[in-house]
Amino acid sequence: MADSRNISDHWGTGDVYGRIVETMKAAGIDPDTVTIEQLAPVDHFHARGFPATQDLAEALPFREGQRIVDIGSGIGGPARYLARRFGCQVEGIDITAPFVDAANRLTDLVGMTGHVACVHGDGQALPFEDERFDGGYSQHVTMNVPDRAGFFGEAFRVLKPGAFFAITEHGLGPAGDPHHPLPWSEDGSGAYLMTPSDTVSLLSGAGFTEIEVTDTGDKYLEGYNKAIELAENGQVPVFGVHILLGRQAPQIVRNAARNIAERRTHPVQIVCRKPV
């Protein structure tokens, strides 16, 4: 439990929603009329942000009326985007309470209450009944999951037979320990990276089949390098994920790029199914 609290505190403490709204106003965005498109620079709080969510959307068979689970839903950007785009219902869960509060308040702000709802909890012990969901995904969460087998087992349990499941993550690369700080860990504590092949083995062990792995390293490296270039040219936007990463954001982004380039991390997208 102590480790869970430390991981939660690493990601967000205090009034996250208030921080977002304050920065929104500074960027000239009216909270009373804000759209999910305007929120996108902040609320897709994972590597590559909104483009990564779009890639995942293209890779999965979302359909209208489905019930979807977002494990590690952050402040709810992907859930809102997918619910709006596909007409599905998305239920999110996140370990960081201020993120859950922000997610639900932002959902209300853009008029999507009833389509998206997030709860506070741990992906290693999901508070949902068996076979509840038609599909699920987890974007850049597993790097902080100590019981990866349990995490995948819980995802398998709450999915219906035939449901899809996907993860995106920074896997462990072959060239040595990553440089820190990184988005998921300031100094290596609370980090549980695993090689993509070991992740596939655990997914298979949980019962998933049709496991497909896509290497996303080049896309992520390009995204990080673009962010670095903007920072060096003094063009960092007012409204962006750096407001959630905190004061170490520039070093975090540089390290994230360096680790991919040096093959210390191995970003992947993995898509699989629960058998019928």
N, C-alpha and C positions, 0 to 999 in steps of 0.2 A: 504493500500500500504506500509506503514512503516513496518508493521509486515512481509510482504513478503520480503522486502529488508533485514530485520534483519535475517530472515531464510536463505535467499540466502547467505548472508555474513557469517553466521555460517558454512555453508558447504564448501565454497571455495572462496578465494579472490586471486588476483594476477595472476601470470603466472603458472597455474596448469600444463599445458602441459610441460612447461620448467622444472618444478620440477620432473615430471615423467620421462622425457628423461634423465635428469641429474642422477637420481637414477638408471635408466635402465643401463646407461653406467657404473656406480659404481658397478653394479651387474654383469658386464661382458656380457651384452646383447647389440648387435649391432642394433641401431635403423634402419639401412638400410635393415636389414634382419629379423627384429622382426616378430614373428607370434602371432596370437590371443591366442595360448596356452601359449606362454611366457608372454603375457600381463596379463593373468588370475589372478595372485596373487594380482594385483592392481585394474584392471578395472571392477571387479565385486564388486563394492563398496557398499555392503550392508551386513547385518548379515549373517554369514556363507559363504559369498563369492560365489565362483564358485560352490561348492556342492549344494547350495540353488538354483542356476540357473538351474543346472542339474535336480534337483527334480521337479522344475516347468515345465521344458521341458517335462519330463515324464508324468506329470499330464494333459497336454493340447494337443489338437488335431491339432498341427501345420502340415501344408501341403505345398508342393511346390507351389509357385505362389501366396500365400496369401499375403495380405497387413495387417501388424500388427502395432499397436500403443503401444509404451512403454512410459507410463506416469510417469515422474520422472526418466529419462533415465541416469542420472549421467554422467559418462565419457564414456558410450556406450558399455561396455563389454558384457552385456546380449544381446543387440541388435545385435552385431557382431556375437556372438556365435550362436544365433538362426537363423540368416540369413544364415550363413555358413552351419549349420547343416541341416536345413530344406529347403533351397532354397527359402526362403520367403523374402519379402521386409519389412523392419522395419523402421518406422518413430518415432523418439523419441522427447520428449519435456521435458525440465528441467528449473527450476526456477533460477538456478545458472549459470550465463553467462560464467564464466571461465570453468565450467564443459562442457558446450555446445561447446565452442571453443576447448577444449581438446578432446572431443568426436569426432568431425569432423576431427581434425588433426590426431588422432590415426587411425580413419577409413581410411583415405587417406594413412597413413603409411603402413597399412597391405593390401592395394589394394582392399578395399571394397567399395569405393565410387561408388554410383549408386545402391548399395544394402541396405545401411544404411545411414540415414540422420537425424540429430538432429537440433531442433530449440529452441530458447529461449522463454519461456512463462510459463504460470501458468495453472496447471491442473484443476483449478476451472473455467477457461474460455478458453477452447481449441480452437486454431485457425484452426480448420478443419471443413469441411462441414459435414452435416448429413449423416449417413450411409456410411461412407468412408471405414471402416476397417472390415476385416474378424475375427479379434480377438484382444485382448489387455490384458495388464497386468501392474501391478504397484508394484514394489518391495520396501518395507520399505520406503514408502513415506507418507502414511496417518497419521503418528504420528505428522507431521508438517502441517496438513491440518485443518484450523479452520472451513471451511464450508464443512463438510464431505458429507452432502446431495447434495450440489451443485457439488462437485467433482464426485460423483457417477452418478449424473444426466447428467453431461457432457460426461462421459464415455459411458453411455447408448446412448446418442444422436449420437455420432460419429460411433457407431458400427452398422453393418448390422443386420437385423433380423436373428436370429439363431447363431449369433457370440458368442464366448466365452469370458469371462473376469475373471481375477484372481488378487488377491492381496496377498502379504505377509506382515505381520506387527507384531509389538509388541503391543498386546492389553493390556488394563489395567487389572491387576490382582485384586483379592479380598482382599489383605492384607495391603493396604495402598499405599501412594505415593511412587514412585520410588526414589531410591538414584541417585544423579547426581554427576558428569557429565555423560552424555550418548551420543551415536553417534548423536542423533537428537537434543540435547539440553544441554548446559553447566550447566544451573541452573534451568531448568523448564520452562523458558520463551520460547514461540514459540512451546510448546509441547501441543498436543491435543489428548492424548490417550483416547481410548474408549474400553469398554468391547467387546469381540467378539460377544456377543448376540446383543448388540446395533448396532454393525457394520452390522450384518446380517439383522436387522430390517431396516436399512437405505438402504441397497442394495435391499431389497424387495420393499421398498417404491419407489425406483428409477425405478422399473419395472423388475428387474432381477429375474430369477427363477432358479430352480435346484441348489440351493445354498448348497454347501458341504464344511464343515469346518474340517480341519485336524490340530490337536494339534502338533506343532513342537517344543515345549519347551525342550524336552529331547535332541533333535538333536542340538539345539542352545546352550544349557548348555554344552554339550559335546564339541562343537566347541570352545566356550569361554574358557573352562577349559584347553583345549589343547594349546590355545594361551598363557594363563597364565603360563602354565608349561614351554613352550619354552622360555618365557621371563625370568622366574626365573632361567633357566639353561643357560642364555646367548646365546640362539640359535635363536633369532629373525632374520628372513631373511632380507637381505638388501632391497629387492624389495617386498613390501607388503603394505596393506592398511593403515598401521600406518603412512606412509608418507603423507597421506591425513587427517588422524585424528589429527595429530599435537602432541604437547608436552604432552598433557594429555592422550594420547593413552593408557598407562598402566592402569590408573585409570578408564578410560572409559570401558575397557574390564572387569576389576574386578567388576565394578558396574553392568554391563550388566548381568554377571553371577549371582551375588548376588541377583539381582532383580527377576530373574527367580526362583532361589532356594527358595527365600522367598515369592514367589507368588505375587510379586508386579507388575510384568509384565507377560503377557500370550501370547507367540508367536503362531501365527496361519498362515496357508495357506488357503485361501478361493477361491473356484472356482465356477463360476455360468455362466448363459447364458442369452442373450437377447432373448425373445420368438420370434418365427417365426411369 
